Amino acid sequence: LHLASAGETRIDWLAGMYYYSGESREHFFQLLPLRNPRPLVDADSTADDTAWAVFGHANLRLGGGWGLSGGLRFSAEENEVSRIGTGVNDNPDLTVAADRWSHPSWRLDLEYAAGSGVLYYAGLSTGFRSGGITTERLPGGEFDRYDPEDLLAFEVGMKSQWPEVGLALDAAMFRYDFDNLQTLNRFFVDDALVVDIDNAARAEVYGIDASASLQPTERLTLSAAFVWLPKREYVEYIVSEGGGDLSGRELPRAPEWSLIASVTYRRPLTHRGELSGRVEYS
């Protein structure tokens, strides 16, 4: 549900709410005859997720090309999981685990619209990702769970367009500070592979990204973008399983350099729409 202002005053505003409810059901069967004639796993599991949020955002025109905007959001989420099975490694008793999380988040942005279609901006914002829980139990008897993830993000950059030459150029510098970053770990317990979500106490990422698009003709478009991440590491991370220290290690799936470039050509077809072709390198 969204409510928005008419946009005819110095202040534009937006307010609303979200609601989400989802269910999943799974049956997992695993049989390794050379290891055991009985199924190792023959289990049914469920996962029920509920989430809602309320939010508001306002944009103030200060005059002279300056603008100030800010927003506030409150999120609440709940996760309930259950599992029961008859396999060798299953628990024959129904196990139900549940947890809930709530968190406020906000953002503040300042922008300046210069002449010739150039916009400069700076923004500070926070983010939130809910935690999770499983039906597995830890040695102390409590359910295995992982904590919510929090993000503090800062970005400063510019966006520009020159329609007369068909050119658009964007560039930004950014910094992300994570608390309790959720990480996916794999390890062996009694020769069995276990996949577990853990929390890294602190992680930090900063870098530069830029993109450009040029349309020299109505049919031809050239575009390119790159990201440079000179720092993307766990600042503080003691792995809960085994106690290994990964502080100072680089984050996975976060290469220092990323590049993508493409060429797109479009050709109108008489009374038949349009034919287009694209070549991309990344």
N, C-alpha and C positions, 0 to 999 in steps of 0.2 A: 504494500500500500504506500503510495507516494502522494504527498501534497506539495505543490509548488506555487511560488508567487507568480504574478502576471508578468513580471519583468519590466515594469514601466517606471520604476523608482531607482534611487541610488543603491538600494539594497535588494538583491535577489536572495531568496531562501528556498530551501528544500527540507522537508521533514517526512518521516515515514517509519515503517516497520517491516520486518521480514519474519516469516515463520516457516520452518521446515521440519518434516517428519519422514523418516525413512526406515524401512525394514529389509533385512536380508536373511535368507535361510540357506544352509549349506549341509550337504551330506558328503563326508569324506571316507573313502574306503581304500585301504592299503593292505595288500597281501604279498608276502615274500615267502613262497613255499620252501625255499632252501634254508630259510632261517627259522620259520615256524609254520606248521600246517594251519594254524588259526590266523585270522586277520590280525595284523598288528594294530590297525585303526579301523573302526567301523562306527563312526560318530556322527551325530547331528548337532549343529550349532546354529545359534541365532545372534543377530546384532540389531539393536533398535537404537536409533539416533533421533534426538529432538533438539532443535535449536531455534532461538528467537533473538531478535535484536531490534532496538529502537535507535533512531539516529536523527541528527539535524545538521544542516550545513547552510552557511550564509556567505554571500559575496558582497563586499562593500566597494563601491567605486569612489575613489578619493579625489579624482580629478587630475588633470595633467598627465593622463596615461597610467596613473598608479591604481592598483587594486589590492585589496586585502581580503582574504577568505579564510574561514575556519570551520571546523566541524567536530562533532562529538558523537560517539556511538557507544552503546552498552550492549554487550553480547552475553548470552547465557546458553550453555549447551549441556546435554546429558547423554551418556552412553551406557547402555545395558547390554551385557552379553551373557549367553548361557551355552552349556555344552553337556552332552550325555552320550555315552557310547558303550559298546560291548566288546571292543577289541582288547587285545592283550595289554596295550599301553593306555587304554581308556579308563575313565572313572565311571562306574556303572550308576553312580548317584548323580542326579541333576545338580549342576553347579551354576549358580547365578551370581554375577558380579556387576556392580554399577558404580558410577561416579559422575560428578557434575562439576562444572567450572563456570565462572562468570568473570567478566573483565571489561573495563572501560578502555576505549582507544580514542585518539584525537589526532587532528592535523591542523597546521597553520601554514598559510602560503602568502607570499608577497610577490607581486608581479608588476612589471613596467612595460607598457606598450610603446616602443619607440617608433619613429617613422619608418617608412619603406617596408612595412610588414614584418618587423622584428619584435619579438617578445622575450623579455628577460624575466626569470623567476627564481625564487628560492623557497624551499619548503622543508618543514620539519613535521614528522608524523610518527605514530606508533602503530604497531600491528600485534595481532594475537591469533594463535592457533591453539585449539583446545587439546587437552591431553587425551589419554586413552587408558583402558583397563582390559585385562584378559582374565580367563578362568584359571590360568596357571597360578600356582601358589609358590611363594618364596620360602626359604628355609624357616623363617619366623612364623609362617602360617598365613601371612597376609597375601592378598592378590597382587600379582605382578602388574604394575601400572607405570605410566610415564607422565611427566608433568607437562603443563601447557608451555608453549613457546612464545616468547615476547621479543618484539623487534622495535628498535629505535632507528629511524631512517632520516637522513639528511640529503637533500639534493639541491643543486644550483645549476642552472643551465640557460639555454636560449633556444627558441624556435623561430624559424624565419621562412618566409615564402616570397618569391618573386614571380608572380604569374606571367609577367610580360616575357620572361625568358624560360618559363616552365621549370624553375628550380625551387627546391625546398631543402632546407638544411636544419638539422637539429643536433645539439650537442649538450652533454651534461656531465657533471662530476657528482658522485654519490658516495655515501658511506652508510653501511648497515652494521649495527651493533646488536647481536643476538644474545639473549639470556635463555638458558635451558633449550638450546637448539636441538630439535628432535633428529636423531640419527638412527640409521638402520644397521644393525650389527648381525653377523652370522658367526656361530661358533658351534663346537661339538660337545655334546654331553652323552657319555656312554656310547660313543660311536654314532650317535644320532645328530643330524644337523638341526640346530635350533636358530630360528630367526627372531630377533628381539629388537624392539625400539627402545632407545636409551636417550638420555639428555646430556648434552655437552653444556657445562656451566656457562661458558662464554665463548662466543665466536665473533670474528670481525671480518668484514669485507669492504673494500673501497676500490674505486676505479673510475674509469671514464668510458662513456659510450657515445657514439656519434652515428648519424645516418644522413644520407643524401639521396635525393631523387631528381632526375633530370628528364624532361620530356621535350626533346628537340623538335618532334613533330607530333601530330595528333595520333599517329600509329605507333610510335616508338617510345619506350620508357626505359631508362637506365637507372638502376638503384644499387646502393651499397650501404653496409653498416658494419661497425666493428665495436668490440668491447675489450677493454684492457683492465685486468684485475691484478695489480701489483701485489695486493695482499688479500688473501682468502684463507684464513687459518683458524684453528681452535686456539683461543687464547688460554682457556682453562678447561681441561677435559680429562677426568679420571674415569675410565670405563668401569661401570658397575659390575660387569661380569669379568672377574679375574683381576680387576684393579689396575690395568695397564694405563700408563700416562701418555695421552696423545696430545698434550699441550704443545703448541708450536707446529703441529703437523698441518699440512694443507687440507682443505675441504675436498671431499670427493665430488666428481662431476662439476668442477669449477675450474676450467682451463684458464691459464693466464691470458691467452689471446683467443678471440673468436671473430670470425669474419664471414660475411655473406655478401654476395654480389649477384645481380641478375639482369637479364635483358628480356624485355617483353615486347612482342610485336603483335598488333591487332589489325585485322583487315575486315572491313564491312563486307557483308554478302548481300547482294541485291534482294530485298524483301525476305531475307533468310537470317537476319540477325548479324552475328559477328563471329569470325574465326580468329583465335589468338594462339600464339605459341610462346613458350617461356623456357629460357635456359638459365639454370641457377648453379652457383658454386658456393660451397660453404666449408 
